[in-house]
Amino acid sequence: MKNNRGFTMVEMLTVVGIVVIIAAVALPYGSIFLAQSKLQETTLNVVDALRRTQSRSMSGMGGEPWGVHLASTDITLFRGAAYDSGDYENEVIDLPEISPINTISLNGGGDDVIFNRIIGDTSEWGTIVVDDANSDAQATITISEVGLIEYDYNL
């Protein structure tokens, strides 16, 4: 009596077919998850930069106000009442290309948010919209006149 141990070719092909079907169904969800995580990463980087800058202004660090210069693919923390791209003390934070800042709508129409010393309020209040390049998902960051920084996702 012959005792066969192992799998037949039909069993192997069945298992491979099931794995391929599962992968085909799961792959789109994986790319959506990746895009949403990049959107969240960009949003949290911008919010963190705004809050750190506001904290530096409120603490009186350096004896001057602090601000954030916003661009589509990076943000720059700077010291002083105006952004100077050549200042060696600027702190540049690169943003993922898949989730750029799409819309900057600030009071006064600029790209800079400068927080006033001690109080932490700003005259450059408004909204910043971060988009996901591969879907309709976006995040809106809102800065109020009193310096409150909030964000909301539309995934």
C-alpha positions as CSV (number, residue, x, y, z in Angstrom):
1,M,0.0,0.0,0.0
2,K,1.4,3.3,-1.1
3,N,1.1,6.3,1.3
4,N,1.2,9.6,-0.6
5,R,2.1,12.6,1.5
6,G,1.8,16.0,-0.1
7,F,-0.4,18.2,-2.2
8,T,-1.7,17.6,-5.7
9,M,-1.2,20.1,-8.4
10,V,-5.0,20.9,-8.4
11,E,-4.8,21.7,-4.6
12,M,-1.8,24.0,-5.2
13,L,-3.4,25.8,-8.0
14,T,-6.6,26.3,-6.0
15,V,-4.6,27.8,-3.1
16,V,-2.6,30.1,-5.5
17,G,-5.9,31.2,-7.1
18,I,-7.5,32.1,-3.8
19,V,-4.4,34.1,-2.7
20,V,-4.4,36.0,-6.1
21,I,-8.2,36.9,-5.7
22,I,-7.6,38.1,-2.1
23,A,-4.7,40.2,-3.2
24,A,-6.6,41.7,-6.1
25,V,-9.4,42.7,-3.7
26,A,-7.2,44.1,-1.0
27,L,-4.7,46.0,-3.1
28,P,-7.0,49.1,-3.8
29,Y,-7.8,49.4,-0.1
30,G,-4.1,49.4,0.7
31,S,-3.3,52.2,-1.7
32,I,-6.3,54.2,-0.3
33,F,-5.0,53.6,3.2
34,L,-1.5,54.8,2.2
35,A,-2.8,58.0,0.6
36,Q,-4.9,58.8,3.6
37,S,-2.0,58.2,6.0
38,K,0.1,60.6,3.9
39,L,-2.7,63.2,4.0
40,Q,-2.8,62.8,7.8
41,E,1.0,63.0,8.0
42,T,1.0,66.3,6.0
43,T,-1.8,67.8,8.1
44,L,-0.2,66.9,11.4
45,N,3.1,68.3,10.2
46,V,1.5,71.6,9.3
47,V,-0.5,71.7,12.6
48,D,2.6,70.8,14.6
49,A,4.6,73.5,12.9
50,L,1.9,76.1,13.6
51,R,1.6,75.1,17.2
52,R,5.4,75.1,17.8
53,T,5.8,78.5,16.2
54,Q,2.9,79.9,18.3
55,S,4.5,78.4,21.4
56,R,7.8,80.1,20.6
57,S,6.1,83.4,20.1
58,M,4.2,83.1,23.3
59,S,7.3,82.2,25.3
60,G,9.1,85.2,23.9
61,M,11.9,82.9,22.5
62,G,14.5,85.1,20.8
63,G,12.6,88.3,21.8
64,E,10.7,88.4,18.5
65,P,7.5,86.9,17.0
66,W,7.6,83.7,15.2
67,G,5.9,82.6,11.9
68,V,5.3,79.9,9.4
69,H,5.8,80.4,5.7
70,L,3.5,78.0,3.7
71,A,4.3,76.6,0.3
72,S,2.8,73.6,-1.5
73,T,5.6,71.1,-0.8
74,D,7.2,72.5,2.3
75,I,6.7,74.8,5.3
76,T,9.3,77.0,6.9
77,L,9.4,78.1,10.6
78,F,11.0,81.6,10.9
79,R,11.8,84.2,13.5
80,G,10.8,87.8,13.0
81,A,8.0,89.9,11.7
82,A,8.6,88.9,8.1
83,Y,9.8,85.8,6.2
84,D,13.3,85.9,4.8
85,S,14.1,82.9,2.6
86,G,17.8,83.5,3.1
87,D,17.8,83.4,6.9
88,Y,20.1,80.5,8.0
89,E,17.9,80.0,11.2
90,N,14.9,79.0,9.2
91,E,13.6,75.5,9.8
92,V,12.3,73.9,6.6
93,I,9.9,70.9,6.8
94,D,9.4,69.0,3.6
95,L,5.9,67.6,2.9
96,P,5.0,64.4,1.0
97,E,4.4,65.1,-2.7
98,I,1.3,62.9,-2.6
99,S,-0.4,65.4,-0.2
100,P,0.6,68.9,-1.0
101,I,-0.9,72.1,0.4
102,N,-3.5,73.0,-2.2
103,T,-5.1,76.2,-1.0
104,I,-3.9,78.9,1.4
105,S,-6.6,81.4,2.3
106,L,-5.3,83.7,4.9
107,N,-6.5,87.2,6.0
108,G,-4.4,89.6,4.0
109,G,-3.8,87.1,1.2
110,G,-0.3,86.1,2.1
111,D,1.5,82.7,2.7
112,D,2.8,83.5,6.1
113,V,1.2,83.1,9.6
114,I,2.9,85.2,12.2
115,F,2.0,84.8,15.8
116,N,2.2,87.8,18.2
117,R,4.4,87.6,21.2
118,I,3.0,86.6,24.6
119,I,-0.7,86.3,23.5
120,G,-0.2,84.0,20.5
121,D,-2.9,85.6,18.4
122,T,-2.5,86.4,14.7
123,S,-3.8,88.8,12.1
124,E,-3.2,86.2,9.4
125,W,-6.1,83.9,10.3
126,G,-7.8,81.7,7.8
127,T,-7.7,78.2,6.3
128,I,-5.2,75.9,4.7
129,V,-6.4,73.0,2.6
130,V,-4.2,69.9,2.1
131,D,-5.3,67.5,-0.7
132,D,-4.6,63.9,-1.5
133,A,-3.3,63.8,-5.1
134,N,-4.9,60.4,-5.7
135,S,-8.4,60.9,-4.4
136,D,-11.0,63.5,-3.3
137,A,-9.8,63.3,0.3
138,Q,-8.7,66.5,1.9
139,A,-8.0,68.1,5.3
140,T,-8.8,71.7,6.3
141,I,-6.7,73.5,8.9
142,T,-8.3,76.5,10.5
143,I,-6.4,79.3,12.3
144,S,-8.6,81.7,14.3
145,E,-7.9,85.3,15.1
146,V,-7.1,84.4,18.7
147,G,-4.6,81.7,17.5
148,L,-6.8,78.6,17.9
149,I,-5.5,75.9,15.5
150,E,-7.9,73.2,14.5
151,Y,-8.1,70.6,11.7
152,D,-10.7,68.4,10.1
153,Y,-10.5,65.5,7.6
154,N,-12.9,64.9,4.7
155,L,-11.8,61.3,3.7
